[in-house]
Amino acid sequence: AAEAALSNSKLLISEAEAVVAMLKSVSTLKSVSTPEEFMAMESDGSYILANNITLIDSYGEFSGYLYGDGYTVTVAYSSIFDTLDGATVLDFSIKGSDVGGVESFAPLSRTAKGSVTVSDVTNYVKTIMTDNGTVASGFILQGEGADIKFINCVNNANILGGTAAGFYAIN
């Protein structure tokens, strides 16, 4: 069993490395270094973060590629994206103030659709919901028939709620 787990881990790591290599090779990666540039991204474009950024609002629906290049996206009571629709996002950290007192929350995206890949993303946003009817997740709140791959992702935050999940809460 340990040998199978090790083999599976090596497969996931090689898959993540392939995604990173593919994104780095794309010559059309547009640099994003401010919240304003982030909010002005084309929904199906290919982007690379060039700086740590802080977002006050969610982006909306994103179906492109976002390579974080190890930078941090800080959120304040809103997800980075409203919807990831067939998107690939990788290699960044999510930080922000502890979230509580809302009905539902996930720091990366409220919704996922299509085939979504999240690779090498680490969440540090602690989410505490006190009511039984609340929903909380470390990355994505809900899916609409989504096929979501989490590769080498880490949730370093407490996630508490009526329905709570470290990565993905409801499909």
MDAnalysis code that builds the backbone (N, CA, C; Angstrom):
import MDAnalysis as mda
import numpy as np

u = mda.Universe.empty(513, n_residues=171, atom_resindex=np.repeat(np.arange(171), 3), trajectory=True)
u.add_TopologyAttr("name", ["N", "CA", "C"] * 171)
u.add_TopologyAttr("resid", np.arange(1, 172))
u.add_TopologyAttr("resname", ["ALA", "ALA", "GLU", "ALA", "ALA", "LEU", "SER", "ASN", "SER", "LYS", "LEU", "LEU", "ILE", "SER", "GLU", "ALA", "GLU", "ALA", "VAL", "VAL", "ALA", "MET", "LEU", "LYS", "SER", "VAL", "SER", "THR", "LEU", "LYS", "SER", "VAL", "SER", "THR", "PRO", "GLU", "GLU", "PHE", "MET", "ALA", "MET", "GLU", "SER", "ASP", "GLY", "SER", "TYR", "ILE", "LEU", "ALA", "ASN", "ASN", "ILE", "THR", "LEU", "ILE", "ASP", "SER", "TYR", "GLY", "GLU", "PHE", "SER", "GLY", "TYR", "LEU", "TYR", "GLY", "ASP", "GLY", "TYR", "THR", "VAL", "THR", "VAL", "ALA", "TYR", "SER", "SER", "ILE", "PHE", "ASP", "THR", "LEU", "ASP", "GLY", "ALA", "THR", "VAL", "LEU", "ASP", "PHE", "SER", "ILE", "LYS", "GLY", "SER", "ASP", "VAL", "GLY", "GLY", "VAL", "GLU", "SER", "PHE", "ALA", "PRO", "LEU", "SER", "ARG", "THR", "ALA", "LYS", "GLY", "SER", "VAL", "THR", "VAL", "SER", "ASP", "VAL", "THR", "ASN", "TYR", "VAL", "LYS", "THR", "ILE", "MET", "THR", "ASP", "ASN", "GLY", "THR", "VAL", "ALA", "SER", "GLY", "PHE", "ILE", "LEU", "GLN", "GLY", "GLU", "GLY", "ALA", "ASP", "ILE", "LYS", "PHE", "ILE", "ASN", "CYS", "VAL", "ASN", "ASN", "ALA", "ASN", "ILE", "LEU", "GLY", "GLY", "THR", "ALA", "ALA", "GLY", "PHE", "TYR", "ALA", "ILE", "ASN"])
u.atoms.positions = np.array([
    [0.825, -1.191, 0.000],
    [0.000, 0.000, 0.000],
    [0.873, 1.261, 0.000],
    [1.951, 1.218, 0.774],
    [2.850, 2.374, 0.828],
    [3.512, 2.601, -0.531],
    [3.851, 1.503, -1.217],
    [4.463, 1.613, -2.535],
    [3.492, 2.238, -3.541],
    [2.219, 1.856, -3.465],
    [1.197, 2.415, -4.362],
    [0.987, 3.895, -4.077],
    [0.971, 4.270, -2.797],
    [0.800, 5.684, -2.427],
    [1.980, 6.513, -2.925],
    [3.188, 5.984, -2.792],
    [4.378, 6.690, -3.268],
    [4.333, 6.858, -4.788],
    [3.940, 5.808, -5.483],
    [3.824, 5.874, -6.935],
    [2.796, 6.918, -7.353],
    [1.652, 6.965, -6.656],
    [0.601, 7.945, -6.949],
    [1.099, 9.361, -6.675],
    [1.847, 9.563, -5.597],
    [2.399, 10.885, -5.268],
    [3.362, 11.346, -6.355],
    [4.212, 10.433, -6.836],
    [5.154, 10.784, -7.898],
    [4.405, 11.163, -9.179],
    [3.298, 10.462, -9.462],
    [2.487, 10.781, -10.639],
    [1.888, 12.178, -10.508],
    [1.348, 12.518, -9.331],
    [0.766, 13.841, -9.124],
    [1.824, 14.934, -9.228],
    [3.002, 14.690, -8.682],
    [4.082, 15.676, -8.762],
    [4.504, 15.872, -10.211],
    [4.639, 14.798, -10.973],
    [5.038, 14.947, -12.371],
    [3.947, 15.645, -13.170],
    [2.676, 15.408, -12.840],
    [1.587, 16.105, -13.513],
    [1.632, 17.602, -13.207],
    [1.874, 17.963, -11.962],
    [1.986, 19.375, -11.588],
    [3.170, 20.029, -12.283],
    [4.302, 19.338, -12.336],
    [5.475, 19.881, -13.018],
    [5.198, 20.098, -14.501],
    [4.428, 19.203, -15.110],
    [4.080, 19.344, -16.525],
    [3.195, 20.564, -16.749],
    [2.252, 20.801, -15.840],
    [1.380, 21.973, -15.960],
    [2.208, 23.252, -15.827],
    [3.110, 23.301, -14.846],
    [3.959, 24.476, -14.654],
    [4.837, 24.704, -15.885],
    [5.441, 23.652, -16.409],
    [6.290, 23.787, -17.597],
    [5.484, 24.294, -18.787],
    [4.259, 23.804, -18.933],
    [3.410, 24.243, -20.033],
    [3.094, 25.725, -19.905],
    [2.738, 26.162, -18.715],
    [2.402, 27.575, -18.536],
    [3.616, 28.477, -18.724],
    [4.764, 28.056, -18.242],
    [5.970, 28.868, -18.422],
    [6.356, 28.979, -19.889],
    [6.003, 27.976, -20.679],
    [6.368, 27.990, -22.091],
    [5.406, 28.820, -22.937],
    [4.276, 29.181, -22.376],
    [3.312, 29.984, -23.133],
    [3.869, 31.399, -23.271],
    [4.087, 31.834, -24.484],
    [4.698, 33.141, -24.700],
    [3.709, 34.282, -24.507],
    [2.440, 33.952, -24.373],
    [1.424, 34.995, -24.259],
    [0.992, 35.245, -22.811],
    [1.775, 34.804, -21.853],
    [1.438, 35.085, -20.454],
    [1.538, 36.588, -20.218],
    [0.463, 37.174, -19.754],
    [0.453, 38.608, -19.467],
    [0.708, 38.807, -17.982],
    [1.532, 39.774, -17.668],
    [1.912, 40.060, -16.296],
    [0.807, 40.825, -15.565],
    [0.562, 40.408, -14.318],
    [-0.416, 41.068, -13.453],
    [0.301, 41.427, -12.155],
    [0.346, 42.733, -11.823],
    [1.060, 43.124, -10.607],
    [0.245, 44.008, -9.664],
    [-0.982, 44.360, -10.049],
    [-1.829, 45.187, -9.171],
    [-3.238, 44.605, -9.140],
    [-4.010, 44.951, -8.114],
    [-5.416, 44.508, -8.078],
    [-6.205, 44.993, -9.299],
    [-5.908, 46.183, -9.768],
    [-6.608, 46.727, -10.934],
    [-6.323, 45.900, -12.184],
    [-5.062, 45.508, -12.360],
    [-4.712, 44.655, -13.497],
    [-5.380, 43.287, -13.379],
    [-5.446, 42.775, -12.151],
    [-6.095, 41.481, -11.928],
    [-7.569, 41.556, -12.322],
    [-8.260, 42.592, -11.873],
    [-9.690, 42.734, -12.163],
    [-9.944, 43.015, -13.647],
    [-8.935, 43.466, -14.382],
    [-9.081, 43.766, -15.808],
    [-8.660, 42.592, -16.704],
    [-8.313, 41.448, -16.108],
    [-7.902, 40.299, -16.915],
    [-9.041, 39.863, -17.833],
    [-8.680, 39.355, -19.022],
    [-9.667, 38.729, -19.890],
    [-10.011, 37.374, -19.282],
    [-11.274, 37.014, -19.304],
    [-11.708, 35.802, -18.609],
    [-11.059, 34.527, -19.136],
    [-10.634, 34.510, -20.401],
    [-10.018, 33.312, -20.966],
    [-8.532, 33.502, -21.283],
    [-7.918, 34.504, -20.680],
    [-6.519, 34.799, -20.946],
    [-5.555, 33.963, -20.123],
    [-4.258, 34.159, -20.380],
    [-3.185, 33.471, -19.660],
    [-2.333, 34.517, -18.952],
    [-2.181, 34.356, -17.636],
    [-1.561, 35.403, -16.817],
    [-0.529, 34.836, -15.857],
    [0.406, 35.719, -15.468],
    [1.403, 35.399, -14.457],
    [1.419, 36.545, -13.445],
    [1.359, 36.198, -12.169],
    [1.462, 37.232, -11.138],
    [2.900, 37.723, -11.078],
    [3.055, 39.026, -10.944],
    [4.389, 39.623, -10.864],
    [4.605, 40.319, -9.528],
    [3.641, 40.128, -8.615],
    [3.694, 40.810, -7.333],
    [2.639, 40.197, -6.420],
    [2.783, 40.380, -5.114],
    [1.697, 40.063, -4.189],
    [0.584, 41.067, -4.414],
    [-0.680, 40.612, -4.369],
    [-1.795, 41.540, -4.543],
    [-2.850, 41.296, -3.467],
    [-3.634, 42.333, -3.190],
    [-4.750, 42.246, -2.255],
    [-6.025, 42.582, -3.006],
    [-7.003, 41.679, -2.911],
    [-8.279, 41.868, -3.600],
    [-9.380, 42.162, -2.592],
    [-10.213, 43.140, -2.912],
    [-11.360, 43.472, -2.069],
    [-12.616, 42.786, -2.600],
    [-12.702, 42.619, -3.927],
    [-13.846, 41.975, -4.563],
    [-13.399, 40.735, -5.324],
    [-14.362, 39.856, -5.638],
    [-14.100, 38.675, -6.458],
    [-13.979, 39.066, -7.916],
    [-13.201, 38.282, -8.658],
    [-12.975, 38.578, -10.072],
    [-14.214, 38.375, -10.931],
    [-14.957, 37.347, -10.761],
    [-16.055, 36.984, -11.662],
    [-15.768, 35.598, -12.196],
    [-16.161, 35.303, -13.439],
    [-15.935, 33.987, -14.027],
    [-14.619, 33.978, -14.800],
    [-13.766, 33.001, -14.473],
    [-12.449, 32.891, -15.096],
    [-12.298, 31.510, -15.714],
    [-11.886, 31.461, -16.979],
    [-11.707, 30.191, -17.676],
    [-10.305, 30.057, -18.266],
    [-9.390, 30.912, -17.870],
    [-8.045, 30.909, -18.429],
    [-7.033, 30.217, -17.542],
    [-5.776, 30.707, -17.627],
    [-4.647, 30.181, -16.865],
    [-4.073, 31.290, -15.997],
    [-3.856, 30.966, -14.735],
    [-3.206, 31.913, -13.829],
    [-2.050, 31.203, -13.146],
    [-0.833, 31.658, -13.461],
    [0.374, 31.131, -12.830],
    [0.825, 32.154, -11.792],
    [0.789, 31.768, -10.511],
    [1.079, 32.699, -9.425],
    [2.546, 32.974, -9.183],
    [3.434, 32.153, -9.722],
    [4.883, 32.327, -9.585],
    [5.317, 32.494, -8.128],
    [4.595, 31.838, -7.210],
    [4.969, 31.853, -5.795],
    [4.480, 33.053, -5.004],
    [3.768, 33.965, -5.634],
    [3.279, 35.167, -4.945],
    [2.043, 34.853, -4.099],
    [1.571, 35.863, -3.376],
    [0.421, 35.720, -2.480],
    [-0.720, 36.607, -2.940],
    [-1.925, 36.035, -2.922],
    [-3.144, 36.798, -3.154],
    [-3.852, 36.889, -1.804],
    [-4.064, 38.107, -1.333],
    [-4.740, 38.333, -0.064],
    [-6.192, 38.712, -0.344],
    [-7.119, 38.055, 0.362],
    [-8.548, 38.307, 0.162],
    [-9.156, 38.883, 1.437],
    [-10.280, 39.591, 1.257],
    [-10.995, 40.168, 2.394],
    [-12.477, 39.854, 2.234],
    [-12.934, 38.789, 2.851],
    [-14.354, 38.400, 2.865],
    [-14.947, 38.107, 1.501],
    [-14.139, 37.960, 0.466],
    [-14.653, 37.523, -0.832],
    [-13.651, 36.552, -1.444],
    [-14.154, 35.620, -2.223],
    [-13.293, 34.661, -2.912],
    [-12.470, 35.399, -3.969],
    [-11.368, 34.802, -4.384],
    [-10.592, 35.377, -5.481],
    [-11.464, 35.411, -6.741],
    [-12.159, 34.299, -7.017],
    [-13.018, 34.197, -8.193],
    [-14.453, 33.871, -7.765],
    [-15.423, 34.379, -8.511],
    [-16.804, 33.925, -8.323],
    [-16.934, 32.511, -8.872],
    [-16.374, 32.295, -10.088],
    [-16.479, 30.993, -10.753],
    [-15.189, 30.669, -11.496],
    [-14.719, 29.437, -11.327],
    [-13.658, 28.888, -12.163],
    [-14.345, 27.946, -13.142],
    [-14.264, 28.265, -14.428],
    [-14.940, 27.478, -15.461],
    [-13.904, 26.925, -16.429],
    [-13.441, 25.698, -16.163],
    [-12.418, 25.104, -17.008],
    [-11.059, 25.764, -16.859],
    [-10.826, 26.417, -15.745],
    [-9.597, 27.185, -15.518],
    [-8.488, 26.326, -14.921],
    [-7.257, 26.831, -15.059],
    [-6.087, 26.261, -14.389],
    [-5.440, 27.384, -13.592],
    [-5.277, 27.152, -12.280],
    [-4.610, 28.132, -11.412],
    [-3.537, 27.396, -10.620],
    [-2.360, 28.030, -10.510],
    [-1.300, 27.324, -9.818],
    [-0.228, 28.243, -9.244],
    [0.426, 27.693, -8.231],
    [1.638, 28.230, -7.621],
    [1.469, 29.599, -6.977],
    [0.552, 29.692, -6.008],
    [0.421, 30.901, -5.197],
    [-0.173, 30.541, -3.842],
    [-0.097, 31.483, -2.914],
    [-0.702, 31.334, -1.593],
    [-1.887, 32.262, -1.481],
    [-2.856, 31.850, -0.664],
    [-4.025, 32.686, -0.381],
    [-3.973, 33.035, 1.100],
    [-3.969, 34.329, 1.380],
    [-3.961, 34.793, 2.769],
    [-5.073, 35.809, 2.948],
    [-5.343, 36.148, 4.204],
    [-6.362, 37.136, 4.510],
    [-6.770, 37.046, 5.961],
    [-7.646, 37.932, 6.352],
    [-8.179, 37.926, 7.710],
    [-9.060, 36.704, 7.907],
    [-9.190, 36.277, 9.146],
    [-10.109, 35.190, 9.450],
    [-11.509, 35.609, 9.033],
    [-12.269, 34.670, 8.470],
    [-13.613, 34.966, 7.984],
    [-14.630, 34.268, 8.880],
    [-15.662, 34.981, 9.254],
    [-16.749, 34.412, 10.038],
    [-17.968, 35.298, 9.908],
    [-19.098, 34.795, 10.349],
    [-20.313, 35.607, 10.354],
    [-20.969, 35.778, 8.997],
    [-20.600, 34.948, 8.021],
    [-21.254, 34.987, 6.719],
    [-21.893, 33.615, 6.474],
    [-22.773, 33.546, 5.491],
    [-23.485, 32.292, 5.232],
    [-22.597, 31.224, 4.597],
    [-21.708, 31.656, 3.698],
    [-20.834, 30.704, 3.031],
    [-19.550, 31.409, 2.585],
    [-18.455, 30.629, 2.526],
    [-17.185, 31.229, 2.111],
    [-16.194, 30.153, 1.685],
    [-15.447, 30.472, 0.622],
    [-14.271, 29.713, 0.192],
    [-13.305, 30.719, -0.420],
    [-12.047, 30.718, -0.039],
    [-11.121, 31.760, -0.483],
    [-10.765, 31.741, -1.969],
    [-10.713, 30.586, -2.616],
    [-10.327, 30.556, -4.029],
    [-11.508, 30.872, -4.944],
    [-12.598, 30.120, -4.830],
    [-13.733, 30.332, -5.733],
    [-15.030, 29.865, -5.090],
    [-16.089, 30.604, -5.367],
    [-17.415, 30.190, -4.879],
    [-17.926, 28.992, -5.659],
    [-17.675, 28.955, -6.975],
    [-18.223, 27.908, -7.834],
    [-17.158, 27.408, -8.797],
    [-17.278, 26.132, -9.169],
    [-16.424, 25.546, -10.202],
    [-17.314, 24.849, -11.223],
    [-16.945, 24.998, -12.493],
    [-17.636, 24.322, -13.589],
    [-16.590, 23.741, -14.530],
    [-16.970, 22.688, -15.244],
    [-16.049, 22.110, -16.214],
    [-14.865, 21.428, -15.550],
    [-13.780, 21.328, -16.283],
    [-12.562, 20.702, -15.782],
    [-11.643, 21.786, -15.217],
    [-11.460, 21.774, -13.911],
    [-10.676, 22.796, -13.209],
    [-9.451, 22.129, -12.581],
    [-8.279, 22.758, -12.770],
    [-7.049, 22.266, -12.147],
    [-6.513, 23.333, -11.198],
    [-6.275, 22.911, -9.966],
    [-5.682, 23.779, -8.941],
    [-4.411, 23.070, -8.486],
    [-3.259, 23.690, -8.732],
    [-1.992, 23.036, -8.452],
    [-1.070, 23.951, -7.647],
    [-0.434, 23.382, -6.627],
    [0.563, 24.096, -5.817],
    [0.009, 25.395, -5.236],
    [-1.213, 25.351, -4.748],
    [-1.838, 26.500, -4.093],
    [-1.985, 26.168, -2.613],
    [-1.624, 27.122, -1.762],
    [-1.730, 26.942, -0.314],
    [-2.675, 27.991, 0.253],
    [-3.645, 27.530, 1.060],
    [-4.602, 28.419, 1.701],
    [-4.246, 28.614, 3.170],
    [-4.266, 29.881, 3.613],
    [-4.034, 30.226, 5.017],
    [-5.224, 30.962, 5.633],
    [-6.340, 31.110, 4.914],
    [-7.486, 31.882, 5.399],
    [-8.371, 30.995, 6.264],
    [-8.391, 31.283, 7.571],
    [-9.212, 30.521, 8.513],
    [-10.667, 30.959, 8.367],
    [-11.570, 29.981, 8.252],
    [-12.988, 30.263, 8.064],
    [-13.785, 29.574, 9.166],
    [-14.509, 30.375, 9.953],
    [-15.283, 29.828, 11.051],
    [-16.734, 30.288, 10.919],
    [-17.622, 29.347, 10.653],
    [-19.049, 29.623, 10.573],
    [-19.701, 29.019, 11.815],
    [-20.590, 29.738, 12.448],
    [-21.147, 29.270, 13.707],
    [-22.523, 28.616, 13.575],
    [-23.238, 28.838, 12.479],
    [-24.575, 28.270, 12.319],
    [-24.523, 26.952, 11.556],
    [-25.485, 26.064, 11.848],
    [-25.545, 24.763, 11.187],
    [-25.799, 24.879, 9.691],
    [-26.478, 25.903, 9.222],
    [-26.819, 26.046, 7.813],
    [-25.722, 26.673, 6.972],
    [-24.563, 26.901, 7.526],
    [-23.479, 27.565, 6.793],
    [-22.608, 26.547, 6.047],
    [-21.872, 27.050, 5.050],
    [-20.987, 26.207, 4.253],
    [-19.621, 26.886, 4.178],
    [-18.566, 26.128, 4.435],
    [-17.214, 26.682, 4.394],
    [-16.269, 25.672, 3.752],
    [-15.308, 26.188, 2.998],
    [-14.317, 25.331, 2.355],
    [-12.978, 26.061, 2.287],
    [-11.913, 25.306, 2.225],
    [-10.583, 25.892, 2.131],
    [-10.228, 26.405, 0.748],
    [-10.916, 25.918, -0.294],
    [-10.583, 26.329, -1.655],
    [-11.820, 26.699, -2.477],
    [-12.683, 25.718, -2.770],
    [-13.842, 25.936, -3.627],
    [-15.111, 25.557, -2.863],
    [-16.105, 26.422, -2.948],
    [-17.328, 26.203, -2.192],
    [-18.212, 25.136, -2.822],
    [-18.563, 25.296, -4.099],
    [-19.475, 24.334, -4.713],
    [-19.145, 24.125, -6.182],
    [-19.572, 22.980, -6.701],
    [-19.349, 22.661, -8.103],
    [-20.652, 22.445, -8.834],
    [-20.627, 22.753, -10.094],
    [-21.778, 22.491, -10.957],
    [-21.335, 21.444, -11.968],
    [-21.320, 20.180, -11.539],
    [-20.841, 19.102, -12.397],
    [-19.367, 19.218, -12.710],
    [-18.626, 19.818, -11.836],
    [-17.205, 20.090, -12.081],
    [-16.335, 18.858, -11.877],
    [-15.267, 18.794, -12.648],
    [-14.209, 17.805, -12.483],
    [-12.994, 18.587, -11.990],
    [-12.736, 18.517, -10.682],
    [-11.696, 19.346, -10.077],
    [-10.506, 18.486, -9.687],
    [-9.310, 18.923, -10.126],
    [-8.068, 18.262, -9.737],
    [-7.318, 19.195, -8.792],
    [-7.015, 18.699, -7.606],
    [-6.137, 19.397, -6.674],
    [-4.813, 18.656, -6.693],
    [-3.739, 19.349, -7.077],
    [-2.422, 18.732, -7.174],
    [-1.460, 19.510, -6.274],
    [-0.880, 18.820, -5.298],
    [0.097, 19.437, -4.383],
    [-0.443, 20.688, -3.702],
    [-1.713, 20.700, -3.371],
    [-2.317, 21.842, -2.664],
    [-2.328, 21.554, -1.176],
    [-2.277, 22.627, -0.372],
    [-2.260, 22.491, 1.077],
    [-3.239, 23.485, 1.677],
    [-4.064, 22.994, 2.596],
    [-4.927, 23.875, 3.367],
    [-4.313, 24.004, 4.760],
    [-3.751, 25.166, 5.066],
    [-3.129, 25.414, 6.371],
    [-4.031, 26.240, 7.277],
    [-5.342, 26.091, 7.118],
    [-6.284, 26.888, 7.896],
    [-7.369, 26.002, 8.477],
    [-7.926, 26.435, 9.614],
    [-9.085, 25.757, 10.183],
    [-10.315, 26.154, 9.389],
    [-11.130, 25.167, 9.022],
    [-12.355, 25.412, 8.285],
    [-13.485, 24.780, 9.095],
    [-14.367, 25.612, 9.633],
    [-15.462, 25.125, 10.467],
    [-16.785, 25.672, 9.964],
    [-17.808, 24.830, 9.942],
    [-19.131, 25.283, 9.512],
    [-20.119, 24.148, 9.589],
    [-21.385, 24.428, 9.266],
    [-22.399, 23.382, 9.230],
    [-21.988, 22.310, 8.235],
    [-21.575, 22.749, 7.054],
    [-20.944, 21.888, 6.054],
    [-19.558, 22.478, 5.833],
    [-18.533, 21.726, 6.161],
    [-17.171, 22.243, 6.071],
    [-16.269, 21.234, 5.381],
    [-15.356, 21.746, 4.556],
    [-14.425, 20.873, 3.853],
    [-13.092, 21.592, 3.699],
    [-12.027, 20.838, 3.739],
    [-10.699, 21.411, 3.593],
    [-10.420, 21.921, 2.187],
    [-11.007, 21.259, 1.182],
    [-10.734, 21.631, -0.207],
    [-11.992, 22.063, -0.964],
    [-13.060, 21.256, -0.892],
    [-14.195, 21.417, -1.788],
    [-15.442, 20.953, -1.050],
    [-16.436, 21.833, -0.894],
    [-17.549, 21.521, 0.008],
    [-18.731, 20.812, -0.644],
    [-19.296, 21.325, -1.724],
    [-20.564, 20.792, -2.249],
    [-20.472, 20.593, -3.754],
    [-21.012, 19.456, -4.244],
    [-21.127, 19.253, -5.691],
    [-22.569, 18.903, -5.996],
])
